[in-house]
Structures are given as C-alpha cells and as structure tokens.
Amino acid sequence: MLNPLDHYFEQKDEPIKSCLQYLRLLLTGYDNVTEHWKYGMPFYYHKGKMFCYLWIHKKIHQPYIGLVDGNKIDHEDLLQEKRARMKILLINHFEDIPAEKIKSILEKAFALRS
C-alpha cells in the first residue's frame, strides 16, 4: 500500500509523471528540505516552514512548482495569477526540464529564508 505522497506521483500519466518525479527528487535533494502531504498535495518545507508545493495547473494541465513566498521574488517566468502570496513556475512536460532556471529560482526563494 502506497502512502499518499507516493500514490500522488504514481497515479499520474507520462510525461507529467516523470516531470513531477524529477522535481520531487530535485527538491528533496536540498539540505533542510522535507516532503509532507498537506492540503492534499506534495508540500516541501525548508527548515520546518512551508516552502513550495507541486501541482498540475487546472486550465493548461502543466505541472508547476508553487512557491509560498513567491510574491517576494522577481522573475519573469513566475506567474502570480490570482494568488496573493504564491507565485508559480510552470514546467512544460513536453520539453527538457529547465533545471538551471529552476535551481536559480529556488536559490532566490531559499535566500528569503536566511
């Protein structure tokens, strides 16, 4: 029996599944980042505080990283939409994952926590 986190990733269809699994490994590879099941989605905490989450955009069906304090980060690829505090980074699952861009944005988000 899979736990809710593993089930979330396993039930997705390719290529979204592989994209989300890559993002999961990337996030959990950072020091002081832990994975939790919160609000019915994979949530990632940094030093015990909510940091980001992984989800699928309801309208365009693309995976994204939602950054909890994204409103404090200025980056052209982050979308606020109707969110007050969060911004999201859409990931096109039909293209190569922009790993360097993701890491750069995550580093900006980590810097807010220091």
HELIX and SHEET records of a PDB file:
HELIX    1   1 PRO A    4  GLU A   10  1                                   7    
HELIX    2   2 ILE A   16  THR A   28  1                                  13    
HELIX    3   3 GLY A   70  LYS A   72  5                                   3    
HELIX    4   4 ALA A   99  ARG A  113  1                                  15    
SHEET    1   A 6 VAL A  33  LYS A  38  0                                        
SHEET    2   A 6 MET A  41  HIS A  46 -1                                        
SHEET    3   A 6 LYS A  49  ILE A  56 -1                                        
SHEET    4   A 6 PRO A  63  LEU A  67 -1                                        
SHEET    5   A 6 LYS A  87  LEU A  90 -1                                        
SHEET    6   A 6 LEU A  78  LEU A  79 -1                                        
END                                                                             
